[in-house]
Amino acid sequence: MAPLPPAVLALARRLGAGESSHRTARFRQNGELRQLGAARWLDFSARQWIAADSCAFSWRARFGPLGIMQVEDALIQQEPRGVMTLGGMVPLHRATPSPALLKGQLMRYLAELPWAPDALLANPHLHWRVLDDRRLHVEATVAAVTGAITLELDDDGLPRGISGLRPALEGSTFREREWHGAFSDYREVDGSSIPHTGRVWWIVDGQPFDVWRGEIIDWQRSAD
């Protein structure tokens, strides 16, 4: 790995990043989400893991009565996934792999680094650039597709927001839109500072359109 900029090393220390290259962050989420342009919010419960040594994650969520609708959003072994099923058995939708889908999933991984702080030290695919005292640029390339975000720090030097141009699915096509996220409610867990609430929104016609609000539960490190 190339030497990390001092600002990134300082951020890793503040977040309590560990030295092991084979640790995975695992946690549960509760919250609500909606599709871009939709009025109705849907409550969800989810389980997620985020790899520390590669650009990979899996988010599995349940919606509806008794969690009958299930969704997987993932990037595993350089393959982006987006699957919706009924009861885990009947397929309702499967996203077609594409460069736009891959870029979107890669950007999600980068945006969620505050939930996987060990990746700051362990993931050799991350390339950092210091923009100023409050902003860091991080990008990664998977299968010739590059994703990038800007990470904004608060007064304590902890990540409070992310932004970037991310492909948004509108109908059956992707369109790049301004995309934002925010973190708050940092708590100490297993020696790390982990944000326990978050919010995600797109900019549509110059206005923010929220699509995700949630909280983190039972954050932990795993050896696998």
CYANA upper distance limits for C-alpha pairs under 8 A (distance plus 0.5 A):
  1 MET  CA    124 PRO  CA      5.92
  4 LEU  CA      8 VAL  CA      6.77
  4 LEU  CA      9 LEU  CA      6.90
  4 LEU  CA    128 TRP  CA      7.86
  5 PRO  CA      9 LEU  CA      6.98
  5 PRO  CA    128 TRP  CA      7.81
  5 PRO  CA    129 ARG  CA      8.01
  5 PRO  CA    130 VAL  CA      8.00
  6 PRO  CA     10 ALA  CA      6.58
  7 ALA  CA     11 LEU  CA      6.72
  7 ALA  CA    130 VAL  CA      7.71
  8 VAL  CA     12 ALA  CA      6.65
  8 VAL  CA    120 LEU  CA      8.09
  8 VAL  CA    128 TRP  CA      8.14
  8 VAL  CA    136 LEU  CA      8.46
  9 LEU  CA     13 ARG  CA      6.82
  9 LEU  CA    121 LEU  CA      8.37
 10 ALA  CA     14 ARG  CA      6.82
 11 LEU  CA     15 LEU  CA      6.67
 11 LEU  CA    157 GLY  CA      7.45
 11 LEU  CA    158 LEU  CA      7.56
 12 ALA  CA     16 GLY  CA      6.55
 12 ALA  CA     17 ALA  CA      5.65
 12 ALA  CA    117 PRO  CA      7.17
 12 ALA  CA    118 ASP  CA      8.16
 12 ALA  CA    120 LEU  CA      6.66
 12 ALA  CA    121 LEU  CA      7.64
 13 ARG  CA     17 ALA  CA      6.58
 14 ARG  CA    157 GLY  CA      8.04
 14 ARG  CA    158 LEU  CA      7.64
 14 ARG  CA    192 SER  CA      8.46
 14 ARG  CA    193 SER  CA      7.75
 15 LEU  CA    114 PRO  CA      8.14
 15 LEU  CA    117 PRO  CA      6.65
 15 LEU  CA    158 LEU  CA      7.83
 15 LEU  CA    192 SER  CA      5.85
 15 LEU  CA    193 SER  CA      5.33
 15 LEU  CA    194 ILE  CA      7.65
 16 GLY  CA    117 PRO  CA      7.48
 16 GLY  CA    118 ASP  CA      8.28
 16 GLY  CA    191 GLY  CA      6.33
 16 GLY  CA    192 SER  CA      4.59
 16 GLY  CA    193 SER  CA      6.70
 17 ALA  CA    117 PRO  CA      5.45
 17 ALA  CA    118 ASP  CA      4.83
 17 ALA  CA    119 ALA  CA      8.07
 17 ALA  CA    120 LEU  CA      7.55
 17 ALA  CA    121 LEU  CA      7.49
 17 ALA  CA    192 SER  CA      7.07
 18 GLY  CA    117 PRO  CA      8.15
 18 GLY  CA    118 ASP  CA      5.58
 18 GLY  CA    121 LEU  CA      7.99
 19 GLU  CA    118 ASP  CA      7.45
 19 GLU  CA    121 LEU  CA      7.20
 19 GLU  CA    122 ALA  CA      7.50
 20 SER  CA    118 ASP  CA      8.06
 20 SER  CA    122 ALA  CA      7.44
 21 SER  CA     52 ALA  CA      6.94
 21 SER  CA     53 ASP  CA      6.00
 21 SER  CA    118 ASP  CA      8.19
 21 SER  CA    119 ALA  CA      8.34
 21 SER  CA    121 LEU  CA      8.37
 21 SER  CA    122 ALA  CA      5.29
 21 SER  CA    123 ASN  CA      7.94
 22 HIS  CA     51 ALA  CA      8.49
 22 HIS  CA     52 ALA  CA      7.04
 22 HIS  CA     53 ASP  CA      6.74
 22 HIS  CA    122 ALA  CA      8.45
 22 HIS  CA    223 ALA  CA      6.74
 22 HIS  CA    224 ASP  CA      7.27
 23 ARG  CA     51 ALA  CA      7.41
 23 ARG  CA     52 ALA  CA      6.25
 23 ARG  CA     53 ASP  CA      8.10
 23 ARG  CA    118 ASP  CA      7.90
 23 ARG  CA    221 ARG  CA      6.74
 23 ARG  CA    222 SER  CA      6.03
 23 ARG  CA    223 ALA  CA      5.37
 23 ARG  CA    224 ASP  CA      6.74
 24 THR  CA     49 TRP  CA      7.04
 24 THR  CA     50 ILE  CA      6.23
 24 THR  CA     51 ALA  CA      5.23
 24 THR  CA     52 ALA  CA      6.05
 24 THR  CA    116 ALA  CA      7.98
 24 THR  CA    221 ARG  CA      6.09
 24 THR  CA    222 SER  CA      5.54
 24 THR  CA    223 ALA  CA      6.85
 24 THR  CA    224 ASP  CA      6.67
 25 ALA  CA     49 TRP  CA      5.98
 25 ALA  CA     50 ILE  CA      5.73
 25 ALA  CA     51 ALA  CA      7.07
 25 ALA  CA     52 ALA  CA      7.89
 25 ALA  CA    115 TRP  CA      7.66
 25 ALA  CA    116 ALA  CA      6.00
 25 ALA  CA    219 TRP  CA      7.58
 25 ALA  CA    220 GLN  CA      6.36
 25 ALA  CA    221 ARG  CA      5.23
 25 ALA  CA    222 SER  CA      6.75
 26 ARG  CA     47 ARG  CA      8.07
 26 ARG  CA     48 GLN  CA      6.28
 26 ARG  CA     49 TRP  CA      4.91
 26 ARG  CA     50 ILE  CA      7.17
 26 ARG  CA    218 ASP  CA      8.46
 26 ARG  CA    219 TRP  CA      6.32
 26 ARG  CA    220 GLN  CA      5.95
 26 ARG  CA    221 ARG  CA      6.62
 26 ARG  CA    222 SER  CA      7.32
 27 PHE  CA     47 ARG  CA      6.49
 27 PHE  CA     48 GLN  CA      6.14
 27 PHE  CA     49 TRP  CA      7.14
 27 PHE  CA    216 ILE  CA      7.23
 27 PHE  CA    217 ILE  CA      6.51
 27 PHE  CA    218 ASP  CA      5.80
 27 PHE  CA    219 TRP  CA      4.81
 27 PHE  CA    220 GLN  CA      6.83
 28 ARG  CA     45 SER  CA      7.94
 28 ARG  CA     46 ALA  CA      6.10
 28 ARG  CA     47 ARG  CA      4.96
 28 ARG  CA     48 GLN  CA      6.72
 28 ARG  CA    216 ILE  CA      6.39
 28 ARG  CA    217 ILE  CA      5.44
 28 ARG  CA    218 ASP  CA      6.56
 28 ARG  CA    219 TRP  CA      7.54
 29 GLN  CA     45 SER  CA      6.18
 29 GLN  CA     46 ALA  CA      5.51
 29 GLN  CA     47 ARG  CA      6.76
 29 GLN  CA     48 GLN  CA      8.26
 29 GLN  CA    214 GLY  CA      7.03
 29 GLN  CA    215 GLU  CA      6.06
 29 GLN  CA    216 ILE  CA      5.25
 29 GLN  CA    217 ILE  CA      6.25
 30 ASN  CA     43 ASP  CA      8.19
 30 ASN  CA     44 PHE  CA      6.38
 30 ASN  CA     45 SER  CA      5.08
 30 ASN  CA     46 ALA  CA      6.95
 30 ASN  CA    214 GLY  CA      6.07
 30 ASN  CA    215 GLU  CA      6.08
 30 ASN  CA    216 ILE  CA      7.40
 30 ASN  CA    217 ILE  CA      8.20
 31 GLY  CA     43 ASP  CA      6.25
 31 GLY  CA     44 PHE  CA      6.01
 31 GLY  CA     45 SER  CA      7.13
 31 GLY  CA    212 TRP  CA      7.99
 31 GLY  CA    213 ARG  CA      6.05
 31 GLY  CA    214 GLY  CA      4.45
 31 GLY  CA    215 GLU  CA      6.76
 32 GLU  CA     41 TRP  CA      6.55
 32 GLU  CA     42 LEU  CA      5.74
 32 GLU  CA     43 ASP  CA      4.76
 32 GLU  CA     44 PHE  CA      6.17
 32 GLU  CA    212 TRP  CA      6.47
 32 GLU  CA    213 ARG  CA      6.00
 32 GLU  CA    214 GLY  CA      6.85
 33 LEU  CA     41 TRP  CA      5.91
 33 LEU  CA     42 LEU  CA      5.90
 33 LEU  CA     43 ASP  CA      7.16
 33 LEU  CA     44 PHE  CA      7.99
 33 LEU  CA    211 VAL  CA      5.70
 33 LEU  CA    212 TRP  CA      4.87
 33 LEU  CA    213 ARG  CA      6.89
 34 ARG  CA     38 ALA  CA      6.69
 34 ARG  CA     39 ALA  CA      7.90
 34 ARG  CA     40 ARG  CA      6.85
 34 ARG  CA     41 TRP  CA      5.45
 34 ARG  CA     42 LEU  CA      6.66
 34 ARG  CA    211 VAL  CA      5.52
 34 ARG  CA    212 TRP  CA      7.25
 35 GLN  CA    211 VAL  CA      6.72
 36 LEU  CA    170 GLU  CA      8.02
 36 LEU  CA    202 TRP  CA      8.29
 36 LEU  CA    209 PHE  CA      7.94
 36 LEU  CA    211 VAL  CA      6.96
 37 GLY  CA    209 PHE  CA      8.38
 42 LEU  CA     63 PHE  CA      7.48
 42 LEU  CA     64 GLY  CA      8.18
 43 ASP  CA     63 PHE  CA      6.81
 43 ASP  CA     64 GLY  CA      8.00
 44 PHE  CA     61 ALA  CA      6.80
 44 PHE  CA     62 ARG  CA      6.05
 44 PHE  CA     63 PHE  CA      5.47
 44 PHE  CA     64 GLY  CA      8.27
 45 SER  CA     61 ALA  CA      6.03
 45 SER  CA     62 ARG  CA      6.03
 45 SER  CA     63 PHE  CA      7.59
 46 ALA  CA     59 TRP  CA      7.23
 46 ALA  CA     60 ARG  CA      5.87
 46 ALA  CA     61 ALA  CA      4.48
 46 ALA  CA     62 ARG  CA      6.78
 47 ARG  CA     59 TRP  CA      6.41
 47 ARG  CA     60 ARG  CA      5.91
 47 ARG  CA     61 ALA  CA      7.01
 48 GLN  CA     57 PHE  CA      7.74
 48 GLN  CA     58 SER  CA      6.02
 48 GLN  CA     59 TRP  CA      4.88
 48 GLN  CA     60 ARG  CA      6.82
 49 TRP  CA     57 PHE  CA      6.03
 49 TRP  CA     58 SER  CA      6.04
 49 TRP  CA     59 TRP  CA      7.30
 50 ILE  CA     56 ALA  CA      6.66
 50 ILE  CA     57 PHE  CA      4.85
 50 ILE  CA     58 SER  CA      7.29
 50 ILE  CA    109 TYR  CA      8.12
 50 ILE  CA    115 TRP  CA      8.41
 50 ILE  CA    116 ALA  CA      6.81
 51 ALA  CA     55 CYS  CA      7.13
 51 ALA  CA     56 ALA  CA      5.92
 51 ALA  CA     57 PHE  CA      6.52
 51 ALA  CA    116 ALA  CA      7.90
 51 ALA  CA    119 ALA  CA      7.76
 52 ALA  CA    116 ALA  CA      7.04
 52 ALA  CA    117 PRO  CA      8.27
 52 ALA  CA    118 ASP  CA      6.12
 52 ALA  CA    119 ALA  CA      4.54
 52 ALA  CA    120 LEU  CA      8.32
 52 ALA  CA    122 ALA  CA      6.40
 52 ALA  CA    123 ASN  CA      6.40
 53 ASP  CA    119 ALA  CA      6.52
 53 ASP  CA    122 ALA  CA      5.58
 53 ASP  CA    123 ASN  CA      4.64
 53 ASP  CA    124 PRO  CA      7.47
 54 SER  CA    119 ALA  CA      8.39
 54 SER  CA    123 ASN  CA      5.99
 54 SER  CA    124 PRO  CA      7.96
 54 SER  CA    125 HIS  CA      7.39
 55 CYS  CA     75 LEU  CA      7.91
 55 CYS  CA     76 ILE  CA      8.46
 55 CYS  CA     78 GLN  CA      8.26
 55 CYS  CA    106 LEU  CA      7.45
 55 CYS  CA    109 TYR  CA      7.00
 55 CYS  CA    123 ASN  CA      8.10
 55 CYS  CA    125 HIS  CA      7.90
 55 CYS  CA    142 VAL  CA      8.42
 56 ALA  CA     74 ALA  CA      7.86
 56 ALA  CA     75 LEU  CA      5.49
 56 ALA  CA     76 ILE  CA      5.65
 56 ALA  CA     77 GLN  CA      7.48
 56 ALA  CA     78 GLN  CA      7.99
 56 ALA  CA    109 TYR  CA      7.38
 57 PHE  CA     74 ALA  CA      5.98
 57 PHE  CA     75 LEU  CA      5.88
 57 PHE  CA     76 ILE  CA      6.92
 57 PHE  CA    109 TYR  CA      7.27
 58 SER  CA     72 GLU  CA      7.48
 58 SER  CA     73 ASP  CA      6.51
 58 SER  CA     74 ALA  CA      4.76
 58 SER  CA     75 LEU  CA      6.96
 58 SER  CA     76 ILE  CA      7.87
 59 TRP  CA     71 VAL  CA      8.44
 59 TRP  CA     72 GLU  CA      6.11
 59 TRP  CA     73 ASP  CA      5.65
 59 TRP  CA     74 ALA  CA      6.51
 60 ARG  CA     70 GLN  CA      7.62
 60 ARG  CA     71 VAL  CA      6.12
 60 ARG  CA     72 GLU  CA      5.01
 60 ARG  CA     73 ASP  CA      7.06
 61 ALA  CA     70 GLN  CA      6.16
 61 ALA  CA     71 VAL  CA      5.69
 61 ALA  CA     72 GLU  CA      7.03
 62 ARG  CA     67 GLY  CA      5.13
 62 ARG  CA     68 ILE  CA      7.25
 62 ARG  CA     69 MET  CA      6.11
 62 ARG  CA     70 GLN  CA      5.07
 62 ARG  CA     71 VAL  CA      6.98
 63 PHE  CA     67 GLY  CA      5.18
 63 PHE  CA     68 ILE  CA      6.88
 63 PHE  CA     69 MET  CA      5.55
 63 PHE  CA     70 GLN  CA      6.86
 64 GLY  CA     68 ILE  CA      6.37
 64 GLY  CA     69 MET  CA      6.53
 67 GLY  CA     87 GLY  CA      8.21
 68 ILE  CA     86 LEU  CA      6.33
 68 ILE  CA     87 GLY  CA      5.27
 68 ILE  CA     88 GLY  CA      8.27
 69 MET  CA     84 MET  CA      7.67
 69 MET  CA     85 THR  CA      6.48
 69 MET  CA     86 LEU  CA      5.32
 69 MET  CA     87 GLY  CA      6.35
 69 MET  CA     88 GLY  CA      7.95
 70 GLN  CA     84 MET  CA      6.18
 70 GLN  CA     85 THR  CA      5.80
 70 GLN  CA     86 LEU  CA      6.75
 70 GLN  CA     87 GLY  CA      7.04
 70 GLN  CA     88 GLY  CA      6.57
 71 VAL  CA     82 GLY  CA      7.88
 71 VAL  CA     83 VAL  CA      6.10
 71 VAL  CA     84 MET  CA      4.94
 71 VAL  CA     85 THR  CA      6.99
 72 GLU  CA     81 ARG  CA      7.64
 72 GLU  CA     82 GLY  CA      6.22
 72 GLU  CA     83 VAL  CA      5.69
 72 GLU  CA     84 MET  CA      7.07
 73 ASP  CA     80 PRO  CA      8.40
 73 ASP  CA     81 ARG  CA      6.14
 73 ASP  CA     82 GLY  CA      5.26
 73 ASP  CA     83 VAL  CA      7.23
 74 ALA  CA     80 PRO  CA      6.30
 74 ALA  CA     81 ARG  CA      5.43
 74 ALA  CA     82 GLY  CA      7.11
 74 ALA  CA    105 GLN  CA      7.39
 75 LEU  CA     79 GLU  CA      5.95
 75 LEU  CA     80 PRO  CA      4.92
 75 LEU  CA     81 ARG  CA      6.57
 75 LEU  CA    102 LEU  CA      8.19
 75 LEU  CA    105 GLN  CA      6.62
 75 LEU  CA    106 LEU  CA      7.69
 76 ILE  CA     80 PRO  CA      7.09
 76 ILE  CA     81 ARG  CA      8.33
 78 GLN  CA    142 VAL  CA      6.67
 78 GLN  CA    143 ALA  CA      7.14
 79 GLU  CA     97 PRO  CA      8.00
 79 GLU  CA    102 LEU  CA      7.67
 80 PRO  CA     97 PRO  CA      6.78
 80 PRO  CA    101 LEU  CA      6.95
 80 PRO  CA    102 LEU  CA      5.71
 80 PRO  CA    105 GLN  CA      6.80
 81 ARG  CA     94 ARG  CA      8.32
 81 ARG  CA     95 ALA  CA      7.15
 81 ARG  CA     97 PRO  CA      7.63
 82 GLY  CA     93 HIS  CA      8.46
 82 GLY  CA     94 ARG  CA      6.28
 82 GLY  CA     95 ALA  CA      5.52
 83 VAL  CA     91 PRO  CA      8.23
 83 VAL  CA     92 LEU  CA      8.30
 83 VAL  CA     93 HIS  CA      6.21
 83 VAL  CA     94 ARG  CA      4.99
 83 VAL  CA     95 ALA  CA      6.86
 84 MET  CA     91 PRO  CA      6.74
 84 MET  CA     92 LEU  CA      5.91
 84 MET  CA     93 HIS  CA      5.54
 84 MET  CA     94 ARG  CA      6.91
 85 THR  CA     89 MET  CA      6.65
 85 THR  CA     90 VAL  CA      5.76
 85 THR  CA     91 PRO  CA      4.84
 85 THR  CA     92 LEU  CA      5.53
 85 THR  CA     93 HIS  CA      7.40
 86 LEU  CA     90 VAL  CA      5.43
 86 LEU  CA     91 PRO  CA      6.89
 86 LEU  CA     92 LEU  CA      7.22
 96 THR  CA    101 LEU  CA      8.48
 97 PRO  CA    101 LEU  CA      6.73
 97 PRO  CA    102 LEU  CA      7.64
 98 SER  CA    102 LEU  CA      6.66
 99 PRO  CA    103 LYS  CA      6.54
 99 PRO  CA    145 VAL  CA      6.96
100 ALA  CA    104 GLY  CA      6.69
100 ALA  CA    167 PRO  CA      6.48
100 ALA  CA    174 PHE  CA      7.27
101 LEU  CA    105 GLN  CA      6.74
101 LEU  CA    167 PRO  CA      7.79
102 LEU  CA    106 LEU  CA      6.52
102 LEU  CA    145 VAL  CA      7.66
103 LYS  CA    107 MET  CA      6.58
103 LYS  CA    145 VAL  CA      6.75
103 LYS  CA    146 THR  CA      6.93
103 LYS  CA    147 GLY  CA      5.88
103 LYS  CA    166 ARG  CA      7.85
103 LYS  CA    167 PRO  CA      7.76
104 GLY  CA    108 ARG  CA      6.77
104 GLY  CA    147 GLY  CA      7.99
104 GLY  CA    166 ARG  CA      6.27
104 GLY  CA    167 PRO  CA      6.22
104 GLY  CA    168 ALA  CA      8.28
105 GLN  CA    109 TYR  CA      6.88
106 LEU  CA    110 LEU  CA      6.95
106 LEU  CA    140 ALA  CA      8.14
106 LEU  CA    142 VAL  CA      8.25
106 LEU  CA    146 THR  CA      8.34
106 LEU  CA    147 GLY  CA      6.30
107 MET  CA    111 ALA  CA      6.52
107 MET  CA    147 GLY  CA      5.76
107 MET  CA    148 ALA  CA      6.60
107 MET  CA    149 ILE  CA      7.24
107 MET  CA    166 ARG  CA      7.63
108 ARG  CA    112 GLU  CA      6.72
109 TYR  CA    113 LEU  CA      7.14
110 LEU  CA    138 VAL  CA      7.88
110 LEU  CA    139 GLU  CA      7.93
110 LEU  CA    148 ALA  CA      7.79
110 LEU  CA    149 ILE  CA      7.35
111 ALA  CA    149 ILE  CA      7.30
111 ALA  CA    151 LEU  CA      8.30
111 ALA  CA    162 ILE  CA      6.74
111 ALA  CA    181 GLY  CA      8.14
112 GLU  CA    116 ALA  CA      7.45
113 LEU  CA    117 PRO  CA      6.33
113 LEU  CA    119 ALA  CA      7.44
113 LEU  CA    120 LEU  CA      8.03
114 PRO  CA    159 PRO  CA      7.37
114 PRO  CA    194 ILE  CA      7.17
114 PRO  CA    195 PRO  CA      7.53
115 TRP  CA    194 ILE  CA      6.57
115 TRP  CA    195 PRO  CA      7.45
117 PRO  CA    121 LEU  CA      8.46
117 PRO  CA    192 SER  CA      8.25
118 ASP  CA    122 ALA  CA      6.61
119 ALA  CA    123 ASN  CA      5.48
120 LEU  CA    126 LEU  CA      8.25
125 HIS  CA    140 ALA  CA      6.16
125 HIS  CA    141 THR  CA      7.64
126 LEU  CA    138 VAL  CA      6.97
126 LEU  CA    139 GLU  CA      6.33
126 LEU  CA    140 ALA  CA      5.62
127 HIS  CA    138 VAL  CA      6.00
127 HIS  CA    139 GLU  CA      5.83
127 HIS  CA    140 ALA  CA      6.72
128 TRP  CA    136 LEU  CA      7.47
128 TRP  CA    137 HIS  CA      6.13
128 TRP  CA    138 VAL  CA      5.02
128 TRP  CA    139 GLU  CA      7.21
129 ARG  CA    136 LEU  CA      6.42
129 ARG  CA    137 HIS  CA      5.49
129 ARG  CA    138 VAL  CA      6.92
130 VAL  CA    135 ARG  CA      7.06
130 VAL  CA    136 LEU  CA      5.23
130 VAL  CA    137 HIS  CA      6.68
131 LEU  CA    135 ARG  CA      5.86
131 LEU  CA    136 LEU  CA      5.98
131 LEU  CA    137 HIS  CA      7.11
132 ASP  CA    136 LEU  CA      7.66
134 ARG  CA    152 GLU  CA      6.17
134 ARG  CA    153 LEU  CA      5.52
134 ARG  CA    154 ASP  CA      7.70
134 ARG  CA    157 GLY  CA      8.08
135 ARG  CA    150 THR  CA      7.03
135 ARG  CA    151 LEU  CA      6.06
135 ARG  CA    152 GLU  CA      5.15
135 ARG  CA    153 LEU  CA      6.76
136 LEU  CA    150 THR  CA      6.17
136 LEU  CA    151 LEU  CA      5.59
136 LEU  CA    152 GLU  CA      7.13
137 HIS  CA    148 ALA  CA      7.67
137 HIS  CA    149 ILE  CA      6.48
137 HIS  CA    150 THR  CA      5.07
137 HIS  CA    151 LEU  CA      6.73
138 VAL  CA    148 ALA  CA      6.18
138 VAL  CA    149 ILE  CA      6.26
138 VAL  CA    150 THR  CA      6.99
138 VAL  CA    151 LEU  CA      8.06
139 GLU  CA    146 THR  CA      7.38
139 GLU  CA    147 GLY  CA      6.05
139 GLU  CA    148 ALA  CA      4.57
139 GLU  CA    149 ILE  CA      7.03
140 ALA  CA    146 THR  CA      6.14
140 ALA  CA    147 GLY  CA      6.21
140 ALA  CA    148 ALA  CA      7.12
141 THR  CA    145 VAL  CA      5.81
141 THR  CA    146 THR  CA      4.68
141 THR  CA    147 GLY  CA      6.94
142 VAL  CA    146 THR  CA      6.94
148 ALA  CA    164 GLY  CA      7.25
149 ILE  CA    162 ILE  CA      7.00
149 ILE  CA    163 SER  CA      6.10
149 ILE  CA    164 GLY  CA      5.33
149 ILE  CA    165 LEU  CA      8.35
150 THR  CA    162 ILE  CA      5.98
150 THR  CA    163 SER  CA      5.80
150 THR  CA    164 GLY  CA      6.84
151 LEU  CA    159 PRO  CA      7.00
151 LEU  CA    160 ARG  CA      8.31
151 LEU  CA    161 GLY  CA      6.53
151 LEU  CA    162 ILE  CA      5.15
151 LEU  CA    163 SER  CA      7.38
152 GLU  CA    159 PRO  CA      6.19
152 GLU  CA    160 ARG  CA      6.38
152 GLU  CA    161 GLY  CA      5.59
152 GLU  CA    162 ILE  CA      6.45
153 LEU  CA    157 GLY  CA      5.62
153 LEU  CA    158 LEU  CA      5.60
153 LEU  CA    159 PRO  CA      4.89
153 LEU  CA    160 ARG  CA      5.89
153 LEU  CA    161 GLY  CA      7.52
154 ASP  CA    158 LEU  CA      5.96
154 ASP  CA    159 PRO  CA      6.71
154 ASP  CA    160 ARG  CA      6.09
159 PRO  CA    183 PHE  CA      7.33
160 ARG  CA    182 ALA  CA      5.99
160 ARG  CA    183 PHE  CA      5.34
160 ARG  CA    184 SER  CA      6.96
161 GLY  CA    180 HIS  CA      7.63
161 GLY  CA    181 GLY  CA      5.85
161 GLY  CA    182 ALA  CA      4.66
161 GLY  CA    183 PHE  CA      6.44
162 ILE  CA    180 HIS  CA      6.01
162 ILE  CA    181 GLY  CA      5.59
162 ILE  CA    182 ALA  CA      6.96
163 SER  CA    178 GLU  CA      7.74
163 SER  CA    179 TRP  CA      5.99
163 SER  CA    180 HIS  CA      4.91
163 SER  CA    181 GLY  CA      7.04
164 GLY  CA    178 GLU  CA      6.39
164 GLY  CA    179 TRP  CA      5.89
164 GLY  CA    180 HIS  CA      7.28
165 LEU  CA    176 GLU  CA      6.33
165 LEU  CA    177 ARG  CA      5.83
165 LEU  CA    178 GLU  CA      5.20
165 LEU  CA    179 TRP  CA      6.32
166 ARG  CA    176 GLU  CA      5.66
166 ARG  CA    177 ARG  CA      6.14
166 ARG  CA    178 GLU  CA      6.99
166 ARG  CA    179 TRP  CA      6.55
167 PRO  CA    174 PHE  CA      5.97
167 PRO  CA    175 ARG  CA      5.66
167 PRO  CA    176 GLU  CA      4.57
167 PRO  CA    177 ARG  CA      6.75
168 ALA  CA    174 PHE  CA      5.71
168 ALA  CA    175 ARG  CA      5.69
168 ALA  CA    176 GLU  CA      6.24
168 ALA  CA    177 ARG  CA      6.82
169 LEU  CA    173 THR  CA      6.20
169 LEU  CA    174 PHE  CA      4.94
169 LEU  CA    175 ARG  CA      6.99
170 GLU  CA    174 PHE  CA      6.38
170 GLU  CA    175 ARG  CA      7.37
177 ARG  CA    202 TRP  CA      7.35
177 ARG  CA    203 ILE  CA      7.25
177 ARG  CA    204 VAL  CA      8.26
178 GLU  CA    202 TRP  CA      6.38
178 GLU  CA    203 ILE  CA      5.91
179 TRP  CA    200 VAL  CA      8.21
179 TRP  CA    201 TRP  CA      6.62
179 TRP  CA    202 TRP  CA      5.11
179 TRP  CA    203 ILE  CA      6.92
180 HIS  CA    200 VAL  CA      6.26
180 HIS  CA    201 TRP  CA      5.86
180 HIS  CA    202 TRP  CA      6.67
180 HIS  CA    203 ILE  CA      8.49
181 GLY  CA    198 GLY  CA      7.63
181 GLY  CA    199 ARG  CA      6.00
181 GLY  CA    200 VAL  CA      4.76
181 GLY  CA    201 TRP  CA      6.80
182 ALA  CA    198 GLY  CA      5.98
182 ALA  CA    199 ARG  CA      5.72
182 ALA  CA    200 VAL  CA      7.05
183 PHE  CA    195 PRO  CA      6.39
183 PHE  CA    196 HIS  CA      8.07
183 PHE  CA    197 THR  CA      6.45
183 PHE  CA    198 GLY  CA      5.15
183 PHE  CA    199 ARG  CA      7.35
184 SER  CA    195 PRO  CA      5.86
184 SER  CA    196 HIS  CA      6.99
184 SER  CA    197 THR  CA      5.89
184 SER  CA    198 GLY  CA      6.86
185 ASP  CA    195 PRO  CA      5.81
185 ASP  CA    196 HIS  CA      5.81
185 ASP  CA    197 THR  CA      6.38
186 TYR  CA    193 SER  CA      6.39
186 TYR  CA    194 ILE  CA      5.68
186 TYR  CA    195 PRO  CA      4.55
186 TYR  CA    196 HIS  CA      6.45
187 ARG  CA    192 SER  CA      8.48
187 ARG  CA    193 SER  CA      5.92
187 ARG  CA    194 ILE  CA      5.93
187 ARG  CA    195 PRO  CA      6.85
187 ARG  CA    196 HIS  CA      7.49
188 GLU  CA    192 SER  CA      5.94
188 GLU  CA    193 SER  CA      5.17
188 GLU  CA    194 ILE  CA      6.87
189 VAL  CA    193 SER  CA      6.85
189 VAL  CA    194 ILE  CA      7.25
189 VAL  CA    219 TRP  CA      7.81
189 VAL  CA    220 GLN  CA      8.07
190 ASP  CA    220 GLN  CA      7.81
195 PRO  CA    216 ILE  CA      8.22
196 HIS  CA    215 GLU  CA      5.85
196 HIS  CA    216 ILE  CA      5.22
196 HIS  CA    217 ILE  CA      7.88
197 THR  CA    213 ARG  CA      8.20
197 THR  CA    214 GLY  CA      6.26
197 THR  CA    215 GLU  CA      4.82
197 THR  CA    216 ILE  CA      6.71
198 GLY  CA    212 TRP  CA      8.41
198 GLY  CA    213 ARG  CA      6.34
198 GLY  CA    214 GLY  CA      6.04
198 GLY  CA    215 GLU  CA      6.91
199 ARG  CA    210 ASP  CA      7.91
199 ARG  CA    211 VAL  CA      8.39
199 ARG  CA    212 TRP  CA      6.03
199 ARG  CA    213 ARG  CA      5.04
199 ARG  CA    214 GLY  CA      7.14
200 VAL  CA    210 ASP  CA      6.40
200 VAL  CA    211 VAL  CA      6.36
200 VAL  CA    212 TRP  CA      5.50
200 VAL  CA    213 ARG  CA      7.11
201 TRP  CA    208 PRO  CA      6.54
201 TRP  CA    209 PHE  CA      5.68
201 TRP  CA    210 ASP  CA      4.56
201 TRP  CA    211 VAL  CA      5.88
201 TRP  CA    212 TRP  CA      7.44
202 TRP  CA    208 PRO  CA      6.17
202 TRP  CA    209 PHE  CA      5.70
202 TRP  CA    210 ASP  CA      7.01
202 TRP  CA    211 VAL  CA      7.95
203 ILE  CA    207 GLN  CA      5.74
203 ILE  CA    208 PRO  CA      5.05
203 ILE  CA    209 PHE  CA      6.53
204 VAL  CA    208 PRO  CA      6.75
204 VAL  CA    209 PHE  CA      7.01
